[in-house]
Each structure stands twice: as C-alpha cells, then as structure tokens.
Amino acid sequence: MAGSRTSGGSAPPDAFEAAIRLLGQRPHGEVELRRKLAQRRCPPEEIDRALVRVHRLGYLDDAAFARAMVAHRSRGRGSALIAAELAARGVSRQLAGEALAGLTEADQVAAARRLAAALPGADPRKVAARLQRRGFTPEIIRAALELDDEP
C-alpha cells in the first residue's frame, strides 16, 4: 500500500523561485509572468506575494520590459507589430506607447531597408507587402523603398 502519500502529480513549485528562474531566462511583463506561474499551478496568493517581492527587488518592471522589447524587436519589425506583441504580453497601451515613442522614424526606415535588402530583385509590391506584414507603416515603407507619391 502507498500509505498516506498522494499520487497524481507533484506539488506546485515555489512561486518566488519559479519567478526568479523565469526572469533569469529573459525579461517578462507582470501579466505574462503571472500567467506562467499560474500555468505551473502556483496558488494565486503565492503568485501575488512573489510578484510583490520581485517588484520590490527590481526584477520586474513593465516599463523596462517594454523598452527592452522595443529595442530588440525593432530590428526586424515595425511599430504596429511590436505594439501588438506588447499587448499580447499584457503590457498596457500607455507603457507600450511610451516605449514605442523612443523608436525614431530613421530607425524604422533603416530596419525596413535591411529587410528589403534581403530580397534583392524582388518585385517592390511584394517587398512592400512583406514590410506591411512585419508591422511597418505605409510612410515607413515608402521611405525605405524610396517610393515617391509624385508622378
């Protein structure tokens, strides 16, 4: 007989330790971290305490997370796609907007040009469509492809 032991799975991990492990792998936003801890079956009250603690220690900062994500993603994505990715990770519109405000038009045009250069000789319409799918605005696409609106 098994005695007083329970079968059917292991105990959930310590929420604080799990949070530290996740944050050690890469930065997370609060909503995303909360979701991952819940998926690991950490009790909600432990998740709350863990998030307060990692905030207090300076390991969890949604504004810094958003700025870092914008800096990293802007090498190959436009502002619209980055904004959608931030929203999907639970970053507020306000924080996302503040982080995206640091992205200059020149940076976006340079990123779009790098992507376009990877398709030498391609039909400009196809290149423009690819850039649009990557979240670049029509203005950035025109500037990157040096398209004039004049006849």
Backbone as a printed PyTorch tensor [residue, N CA C, xyz], in Angstrom:
tensor([[[  0.8250,  -1.1900,   0.0000],
         [  0.0000,   0.0000,   0.0000],
         [  0.8620,   1.2430,   0.0000]],

        [[  0.2900,   2.2980,  -0.4670],
         [  1.0390,   3.5330,  -0.6040],
         [  1.0770,   4.3360,   0.6720]],

        [[  0.3050,   3.9990,   1.6850],
         [  0.3200,   4.7650,   2.9250],
         [ -0.4390,   6.0650,   2.7620]],

        [[  0.0490,   7.1240,   3.3950],
         [ -0.6590,   8.4070,   3.3690],
         [ -0.2120,   9.3080,   2.2390]],

        [[  0.6660,   8.8190,   1.4080],
         [  1.1240,   9.6250,   0.2670],
         [  0.0100,   9.7930,  -0.7490]],

        [[  0.0420,  10.9280,  -1.4260],
         [ -0.9250,  11.1510,  -2.5010],
         [ -0.2280,  10.9160,  -3.8230]],

        [[ -0.9520,  10.3800,  -4.7420],
         [ -0.3880,  10.2000,  -6.0750],
         [ -1.1130,  11.1180,  -7.0310]],

        [[ -0.5650,  11.2470,  -8.2040],
         [ -1.2310,  12.0520,  -9.2080],
         [ -0.5360,  13.3670,  -9.4860]],

        [[  0.7360,  13.4790,  -9.1500],
         [  1.4460,  14.6890,  -9.5250],
         [  2.2680,  15.2360,  -8.3810]],

        [[  3.1100,  16.1360,  -8.7450],
         [  3.9730,  16.7360,  -7.7460],
         [  3.3660,  18.0530,  -7.2590]],

        [[  3.9060,  18.5390,  -6.1740],
         [  3.4450,  19.8140,  -5.6230],
         [  3.8590,  20.9410,  -6.5530]],

        [[  3.0990,  22.0180,  -6.5660],
         [  3.4890,  23.1470,  -7.4180],
         [  4.8010,  23.7440,  -6.9140]],

        [[  5.5530,  24.3640,  -7.8090],
         [  6.8250,  24.9590,  -7.3940],
         [  6.5760,  26.1920,  -6.5280]],

        [[  7.5920,  26.5750,  -5.7820],
         [  7.5320,  27.8210,  -5.0330],
         [  7.4140,  28.9690,  -6.0410]],

        [[  6.4120,  29.8080,  -5.8840],
         [  6.1330,  30.8610,  -6.8660],
         [  7.2930,  31.8390,  -7.0100]],

        [[  7.9120,  32.2250,  -5.8880],
         [  9.0270,  33.1680,  -5.9620],
         [ 10.2090,  32.5490,  -6.7010]],

        [[ 10.5510,  31.3150,  -6.3630],
         [ 11.6750,  30.6500,  -7.0340],
         [ 11.3950,  30.4790,  -8.5230]],

        [[ 10.1690,  30.1110,  -8.8640],
         [  9.8060,  29.9600, -10.2750],
         [  9.8880,  31.3040, -10.9960]],

        [[  9.4380,  32.3650, -10.3350],
         [  9.5010,  33.7040, -10.9370],
         [ 10.9460,  34.1060, -11.1970]],

        [[ 11.8140,  33.8570, -10.2300],
         [ 13.2300,  34.1970, -10.3900],
         [ 13.8410,  33.4070, -11.5490]],

        [[ 13.5150,  32.1210, -11.6430],
         [ 14.0320,  31.3070, -12.7570],
         [ 13.5650,  31.8650, -14.0960]],

        [[ 12.2760,  32.1830, -14.1880],
         [ 11.7370,  32.7100, -15.4480],
         [ 12.3770,  34.0510, -15.8030]],

        [[ 12.5220,  34.9280, -14.8170],
         [ 13.1280,  36.2370, -15.0700],
         [ 14.6120,  36.1130, -15.3780]],

        [[ 15.2440,  35.0520, -14.9070],
         [ 16.6460,  34.8230, -15.2230],
         [ 16.8570,  34.3960, -16.6610]],

        [[ 15.8290,  33.8100, -17.2530],
         [ 15.9240,  33.3700, -18.6470],
         [ 15.7710,  34.5380, -19.6100]],

        [[ 14.8330,  35.4420, -19.2800],
         [ 14.5970,  36.6360, -20.1010],
         [ 13.6330,  37.5390, -19.3470]],

        [[ 13.5950,  38.8260, -19.6830],
         [ 12.6370,  39.7210, -19.0180],
         [ 11.1960,  39.3230, -19.3380]],

        [[ 10.3190,  39.5720, -18.4080],
         [  8.8900,  39.3060, -18.5740],
         [  8.1150,  40.5220, -18.0910]],

        [[  6.9280,  40.7050, -18.6170],
         [  5.9900,  41.6600, -18.0710],
         [  5.2220,  40.9950, -16.9460]],

        [[  4.5660,  41.7990, -16.1180],
         [  3.8560,  41.2480, -14.9610],
         [  2.7450,  40.2840, -15.3670]],

        [[  1.9370,  40.6580, -16.3390],
         [  0.8190,  39.7990, -16.7490],
         [  1.3430,  38.4730, -17.2950]],

        [[  2.3700,  38.5310, -18.0970],
         [  2.9500,  37.3240, -18.6710],
         [  3.5370,  36.4260, -17.5720]],

        [[  4.2410,  37.0250, -16.6170],
         [  4.8210,  36.2500, -15.5240],
         [  3.7270,  35.6210, -14.6550]],

        [[  2.6920,  36.3930, -14.3690],
         [  1.5670,  35.8680, -13.5830],
         [  0.9400,  34.6650, -14.3030]],

        [[  0.7550,  34.7830, -15.6030],
         [  0.1660,  33.7010, -16.3990],
         [  1.0390,  32.4410, -16.3480]],

        [[  2.3430,  32.6030, -16.4780],
         [  3.2380,  31.4500, -16.4570],
         [  3.2670,  30.7750, -15.0860]],

        [[  3.2230,  31.5760, -14.0300],
         [  3.1990,  30.9860, -12.6890],
         [  1.8910,  30.2290, -12.4590]],

        [[  0.7950,  30.7670, -12.9600],
         [ -0.4950,  30.0760, -12.8330],
         [ -0.4830,  28.7690, -13.6200]],

        [[  0.1650,  28.7590, -14.7840],
         [  0.2660,  27.5270, -15.5720],
         [  1.0620,  26.4550, -14.8370]],

        [[  1.9490,  26.9050, -13.9610],
         [  2.7480,  25.9650, -13.1660],
         [  2.0160,  25.5580, -11.8830]],

        [[  0.7450,  25.9380, -11.7970],
         [ -0.1430,  25.5820, -10.6880],
         [  0.2520,  26.2210,  -9.3570]],

        [[  0.9240,  27.3560,  -9.4010],
         [  1.2230,  28.0780,  -8.1660],
         [ -0.0800,  28.6960,  -7.6540]],

        [[ -0.3290,  28.6380,  -6.3460],
         [ -1.5520,  29.2270,  -5.7950],
         [ -1.5890,  30.7480,  -6.0030]],

        [[ -2.7520,  31.3000,  -6.3070],
         [ -2.8680,  32.7400,  -6.5890],
         [ -2.2710,  33.6420,  -5.5120]],

        [[ -2.4730,  33.3030,  -4.2240],
         [ -1.9380,  34.1540,  -3.1610],
         [ -0.4080,  34.1130,  -3.1270]],

        [[  0.1880,  32.9610,  -3.4740],
         [  1.6480,  32.8660,  -3.5620],
         [  2.1600,  33.6680,  -4.7540]],

        [[  1.4170,  33.6360,  -5.8580],
         [  1.7920,  34.4110,  -7.0380],
         [  1.8050,  35.8950,  -6.6920]],

        [[  0.7610,  36.3540,  -6.0100],
         [  0.6950,  37.7660,  -5.6120],
         [  1.9010,  38.1540,  -4.7670]],

        [[  2.2230,  37.3220,  -3.7660],
         [  3.3680,  37.6250,  -2.8890],
         [  4.6740,  37.6130,  -3.6770]],

        [[  4.8210,  36.6510,  -4.5740],
         [  6.0490,  36.5520,  -5.3690],
         [  6.2170,  37.7760,  -6.2640]],

        [[  5.1200,  38.2300,  -6.8770],
         [  5.2060,  39.3930,  -7.7590],
         [  5.5450,  40.6590,  -6.9770]],

        [[  4.9750,  40.8140,  -5.8060],
         [  5.3210,  41.9650,  -4.9640],
         [  6.8120,  41.9260,  -4.6410]],

        [[  7.2830,  40.7460,  -4.3080],
         [  8.6980,  40.6060,  -3.9210],
         [  9.6420,  40.8860,  -5.0890]],

        [[  9.3680,  40.3410,  -6.2720],
         [ 10.2680,  40.5900,  -7.4080],
         [ 10.1840,  42.0420,  -7.8640]],

        [[  9.0020,  42.6750,  -7.7130],
         [  8.8890,  44.1200,  -7.9790],
         [  9.8000,  44.8810,  -7.0320]],

        [[  9.6760,  44.5730,  -5.7400],
         [ 10.4420,  45.2760,  -4.7100],
         [ 11.9410,  45.1160,  -4.9480]],

        [[ 12.3630,  43.9480,  -5.4200],
         [ 13.7760,  43.6900,  -5.6870],
         [ 14.2500,  44.3180,  -7.0020]],

        [[ 13.3070,  44.8380,  -7.7960],
         [ 13.6760,  45.4830,  -9.0570],
         [ 13.8220,  44.5310, -10.2330]],

        [[ 13.3720,  43.2890, -10.0720],
         [ 13.4900,  42.3070, -11.1440],
         [ 12.3260,  42.3410, -12.1260]],

        [[ 11.2470,  42.9930, -11.7480],
         [ 10.0520,  43.0270, -12.5860],
         [  9.6420,  44.4810, -12.7680]],

        [[  9.7210,  44.9510, -14.0050],
         [  9.4250,  46.3470, -14.3240],
         [  8.8360,  46.3690, -15.7350]],

        [[  7.5300,  46.5570, -15.8260],
         [  6.8650,  46.5290, -17.1350],
         [  7.3990,  47.5900, -18.0860]],

        [[  7.7190,  48.7720, -17.5920],
         [  8.2280,  49.8400, -18.4670],
         [  9.5830,  49.4460, -19.0520]],

        [[ 10.4650,  48.9230, -18.2100],
         [ 11.7820,  48.4870, -18.6960],
         [ 11.6330,  47.3050, -19.6480]],

        [[ 10.7040,  46.3910, -19.3360],
         [ 10.4410,  45.2540, -20.2130],
         [  9.9880,  45.7440, -21.5890]],

        [[  9.0670,  46.7090, -21.6110],
         [  8.5590,  47.2350, -22.8870],
         [  9.6810,  47.9110, -23.6770]],

        [[ 10.5040,  48.7170, -23.0050],
         [ 11.6170,  49.3840, -23.7010],
         [ 12.5960,  48.3650, -24.2840]],

        [[ 12.9050,  47.3320, -23.5140],
         [ 13.8340,  46.3020, -23.9970],
         [ 13.2480,  45.5490, -25.1820]],

        [[ 11.9740,  45.2540, -25.1130],
         [ 11.3330,  44.5280, -26.2080],
         [ 11.3010,  45.3830, -27.4750]],

        [[ 11.0080,  46.6680, -27.3290],
         [ 11.0110,  47.5690, -28.4870],
         [ 12.4110,  47.6240, -29.0900]],

        [[ 13.4250,  47.7680, -28.2580],
         [ 14.7990,  47.8450, -28.7590],
         [ 15.1760,  46.5760, -29.5170]],

        [[ 14.7840,  45.4380, -29.0000],
         [ 15.1320,  44.1620, -29.6370],
         [ 14.2980,  43.9080, -30.8940]],

        [[ 12.9930,  44.0690, -30.7980],
         [ 12.1020,  43.7410, -31.9040],
         [ 12.1850,  44.7420, -33.0560]],

        [[ 12.5790,  45.9710, -32.7800],
         [ 12.5690,  46.9990, -33.8290],
         [ 13.6120,  46.7510, -34.9090]],

        [[ 14.4880,  45.8010, -34.6990],
         [ 15.4720,  45.4800, -35.7420],
         [ 14.8290,  44.8030, -36.9490]],

        [[ 13.6640,  44.1790, -36.7240],
         [ 13.0400,  43.4680, -37.8340],
         [ 11.5370,  43.5900, -37.8940]],

        [[ 10.9860,  44.4900, -37.0830],
         [  9.5340,  44.6620, -37.0580],
         [  9.1920,  46.1360, -36.9600]],

        [[  8.0280,  46.4590, -37.4750],
         [  7.5340,  47.8260, -37.3910],
         [  6.7640,  48.0550, -36.1020]],

        [[  6.4400,  49.3060, -35.8620],
         [  5.8050,  49.6920, -34.6020],
         [  4.4390,  49.0320, -34.3950]],

        [[  3.6780,  48.8210, -35.4580],
         [  2.3520,  48.2130, -35.3000],
         [  2.4550,  46.7790, -34.7840]],

        [[  3.3780,  46.0150, -35.3220],
         [  3.5420,  44.6250, -34.8910],
         [  4.1250,  44.5660, -33.4780]],

        [[  5.0500,  45.4520, -33.1690],
         [  5.6230,  45.4800, -31.8210],
         [  4.5380,  45.8290, -30.8020]],

        [[  3.6910,  46.7900, -31.1390],
         [  2.5950,  47.1690, -30.2330],
         [  1.6740,  45.9790, -29.9800]],

        [[  1.3860,  45.2170, -31.0140],
         [  0.5320,  44.0310, -30.8650],
         [  1.2150,  42.9790, -29.9830]],

        [[  2.5200,  42.7880, -30.1510],
         [  3.2500,  41.8300, -29.3300],
         [  3.2620,  42.2700, -27.8640]],

        [[  3.4440,  43.5550, -27.6210],
         [  3.4240,  44.0630, -26.2450],
         [  2.0460,  43.8460, -25.6220]],

        [[  1.0000,  44.1200, -26.3900],
         [ -0.3630,  43.9210, -25.8870],
         [ -0.5980,  42.4430, -25.5610]],

        [[ -0.1230,  41.5600, -26.4250],
         [ -0.2930,  40.1250, -26.1960],
         [  0.4250,  39.6620, -24.9300]],

        [[  1.4560,  40.3750, -24.5470],
         [  2.1980,  40.0200, -23.3300],
         [  1.6880,  40.7850, -22.1100]],

        [[  0.5920,  41.5190, -22.2900],
         [ -0.0490,  42.1590, -21.1590],
         [  0.4690,  43.5370, -20.8040]],

        [[  1.2550,  44.1500, -21.6680],
         [  1.7660,  45.4950, -21.4050],
         [  0.6670,  46.4950, -21.7540]],

        [[  0.4330,  47.4470, -20.8730],
         [ -0.6280,  48.4280, -21.0990],
         [ -0.3350,  49.2750, -22.3350]],

        [[ -1.3960,  49.8200, -22.9050],
         [ -1.2340,  50.6970, -24.0800],
         [ -0.3450,  51.8790, -23.7550]],

        [[ -0.5170,  52.4280, -22.5510],
         [  0.2760,  53.5950, -22.1550],
         [  1.7690,  53.2610, -22.1330]],

        [[  2.1350,  52.1670, -21.4690],
         [  3.5440,  51.7840, -21.4110],
         [  4.0840,  51.4210, -22.7910]],

        [[  3.2730,  50.7430, -23.5790],
         [  3.6980,  50.3960, -24.9380],
         [  3.9360,  51.6620, -25.7520]],

        [[  3.0230,  52.6300, -25.6430],
         [  3.1800,  53.8860, -26.3650],
         [  4.4210,  54.6390, -25.9460]],

        [[  4.6900,  54.6610, -24.6410],
         [  5.8880,  55.3370, -24.1450],
         [  7.1560,  54.6510, -24.6680]],

        [[  7.1590,  53.3410, -24.6810],
         [  8.3310,  52.6090, -25.1660],
         [  8.5120,  52.8070, -26.6670]],

        [[  7.4160,  52.7910, -27.4070],
         [  7.4970,  52.9710, -28.8600],
         [  7.8670,  54.4000, -29.2410]],

        [[  7.6050,  55.3570, -28.3450],
         [  7.9480,  56.7600, -28.6320],
         [  9.4540,  56.9330, -28.7990]],

        [[ 10.2320,  56.0490, -28.2020],
         [ 11.6800,  56.1210, -28.3410],
         [ 12.1930,  55.5900, -29.6660]],

        [[ 11.3160,  55.0280, -30.4650],
         [ 11.6850,  54.4660, -31.7640],
         [ 11.5750,  55.5650, -32.8180]],

        [[ 12.6930,  55.9700, -33.3790],
         [ 12.6800,  57.0680, -34.3450],
         [ 12.2710,  56.5820, -35.7320]],

        [[ 11.8260,  57.5180, -36.5290],
         [ 11.4770,  57.1950, -37.9130],
         [ 12.7070,  56.6910, -38.6590]],

        [[ 13.8530,  57.2960, -38.4140],
         [ 15.0860,  56.8680, -39.0800],
         [ 15.4300,  55.4220, -38.7240]],

        [[ 15.2320,  55.0440, -37.4720],
         [ 15.4820,  53.6600, -37.0590],
         [ 14.5500,  52.7030, -37.7880]],

        [[ 13.2830,  53.0890, -37.8980],
         [ 12.3020,  52.2280, -38.5620],
         [ 12.6030,  52.0920, -40.0500]],

        [[ 12.9790,  53.1980, -40.6900],
         [ 13.3220,  53.1530, -42.1140],
         [ 14.5440,  52.2630, -42.3250]],

        [[ 15.5440,  52.3910, -41.4530],
         [ 16.7480,  51.5580, -41.5720],
         [ 16.4150,  50.0800, -41.4230]],

        [[ 15.5510,  49.7390, -40.4720],
         [ 15.1510,  48.3430, -40.2890],
         [ 14.4100,  47.8260, -41.5210]],

        [[ 13.5020,  48.6270, -42.0470],
         [ 12.7500,  48.2240, -43.2350],
         [ 13.6870,  48.0530, -44.4320]],

        [[ 14.6750,  48.9210, -44.5530],
         [ 15.6440,  48.7930, -45.6620],
         [ 16.4580,  47.5150, -45.5310]],

        [[ 16.8440,  47.1580, -44.3020],
         [ 17.5950,  45.9090, -44.1060],
         [ 16.7640,  44.7050, -44.5400]],

        [[ 15.4920,  44.7080, -44.1860],
         [ 14.6240,  43.6010, -44.5890],
         [ 14.4400,  43.5770, -46.1060]],

        [[ 14.2830,  44.7540, -46.7040],
         [ 14.1120,  44.8250, -48.1590],
         [ 15.3770,  44.3670, -48.8770]],

        [[ 16.5340,  44.6770, -48.3090],
         [ 17.8050,  44.2820, -48.9310],
         [ 17.9820,  42.7730, -48.9420]],

        [[ 17.2880,  42.0830, -48.0640],
         [ 17.3740,  40.6230, -48.0250],
         [ 16.6040,  39.9860, -49.1840]],

        [[ 15.8770,  40.7970, -49.9310],
         [ 15.0980,  40.3150, -51.0780],
         [ 15.5400,  41.0250, -52.3580]],

        [[ 16.8050,  40.9230, -52.7380],
         [ 17.2830,  41.6570, -53.9150],
         [ 16.5510,  41.2260, -55.1800]],

        [[ 16.1650,  42.2010, -55.9760],
         [ 15.4990,  41.9310, -57.2470],
         [ 14.0380,  41.5510, -57.1300]],

        [[ 13.5060,  41.5260, -55.9280],
         [ 12.0950,  41.1650, -55.7540],
         [ 11.2010,  42.3050, -56.2100]],

        [[ 10.0100,  41.9520, -56.6170],
         [  9.0080,  42.9320, -57.0200],
         [  8.7620,  43.8860, -55.8390]],

        [[  8.8810,  45.1910, -56.0710],
         [  8.6790,  46.1550, -54.9750],
         [  7.3320,  46.0070, -54.2710]],

        [[  6.2930,  45.5770, -55.0030],
         [  4.9890,  45.3810, -54.3590],
         [  5.0360,  44.2320, -53.3500]],

        [[  5.7710,  43.1730, -53.7060],
         [  5.9070,  42.0460, -52.7880],
         [  6.7390,  42.4270, -51.5710]],

        [[  7.7680,  43.2160, -51.8050],
         [  8.6020,  43.6800, -50.6930],
         [  7.7590,  44.5660, -49.7760]],

        [[  6.9750,  45.4670, -50.3680],
         [  6.1130,  46.3480, -49.5720],
         [  5.0950,  45.5430, -48.7710]],

        [[  4.5390,  44.5150, -49.3750],
         [  3.5710,  43.6710, -48.6690],
         [  4.2310,  42.9460, -47.5010]],

        [[  5.4480,  42.4850, -47.7070],
         [  6.1680,  41.8120, -46.6190],
         [  6.4460,  42.7940, -45.4850]],

        [[  6.8640,  43.9950, -45.8290],
         [  7.1320,  45.0020, -44.8010],
         [  5.8540,  45.3630, -44.0490]],

        [[  4.7540,  45.4200, -44.7610],
         [  3.4750,  45.7200, -44.1070],
         [  3.1030,  44.6100, -43.1280]],

        [[  3.3100,  43.3520, -43.5140],
         [  3.0300,  42.2340, -42.6130],
         [  3.9370,  42.2660, -41.3850]],

        [[  5.0990,  42.8670, -41.5320],
         [  6.0380,  42.9900, -40.4200],
         [  5.7240,  44.1890, -39.5350]],

        [[  4.6400,  44.9130, -39.8470],
         [  4.1950,  45.9880, -38.9630],
         [  4.6870,  47.3780, -39.3070]],

        [[  5.2760,  47.5470, -40.4640],
         [  5.7390,  48.8760, -40.8600],
         [  4.5910,  49.6740, -41.4640]],

        [[  4.5650,  50.9580, -41.1720],
         [  3.5100,  51.8250, -41.6890],
         [  3.7640,  52.1250, -43.1660]],

        [[  2.7250,  52.5360, -43.8950],
         [  2.9190,  52.8860, -45.3040],
         [  3.9780,  53.9760, -45.5010]],

        [[  4.0440,  54.9420, -44.5920],
         [  5.0320,  56.0230, -44.7070],
         [  6.4580,  55.4770, -44.5960]],

        [[  6.6680,  54.5700, -43.6680],
         [  7.9920,  53.9730, -43.4830],
         [  8.3420,  53.1140, -44.6940]],

        [[  7.3730,  52.3840, -45.2030],
         [  7.6150,  51.5300, -46.3750],
         [  8.0040,  52.3850, -47.5780]],

        [[  7.2530,  53.4780, -47.8070],
         [  7.5930,  54.3600, -48.9310],
         [  8.9860,  54.9240, -48.7760]],

        [[  9.3500,  55.3400, -47.5800],
         [ 10.6770,  55.9050, -47.3560],
         [ 11.7580,  54.8380, -47.5430]],

        [[ 11.5130,  53.6420, -47.0530],
         [ 12.5060,  52.5620, -47.1550],
         [ 12.7270,  52.1490, -48.5940]],

        [[ 11.6580,  52.1240, -49.3590],
         [ 11.7650,  51.7110, -50.7730],
         [ 11.9790,  52.8970, -51.6860]],

        [[ 12.0690,  54.0890, -51.0780],
         [ 12.2850,  55.3390, -51.8140],
         [ 11.2420,  55.5190, -52.9140]],

        [[  9.9970,  55.2870, -52.5410],
         [  8.8850,  55.4690, -53.4690],
         [  8.3580,  56.8910, -53.3350]],

        [[  8.1800,  57.5390, -54.4230],
         [  7.6280,  58.8920, -54.4170],
         [  6.1520,  58.8370, -54.6990]],

        [[  5.4170,  59.7400, -54.0930],
         [  3.9900,  59.8490, -54.3820],
         [  3.7390,  60.7000, -55.6110]],

        [[  4.7900,  61.3460, -56.0970],
         [  4.6210,  62.2430, -57.2510],
         [  4.7800,  61.4620, -58.5450]],

        [[  4.1330,  61.9620, -59.6340],
         [  4.2210,  61.2480, -60.9350],
         [  5.5790,  61.3060, -61.5620]]])
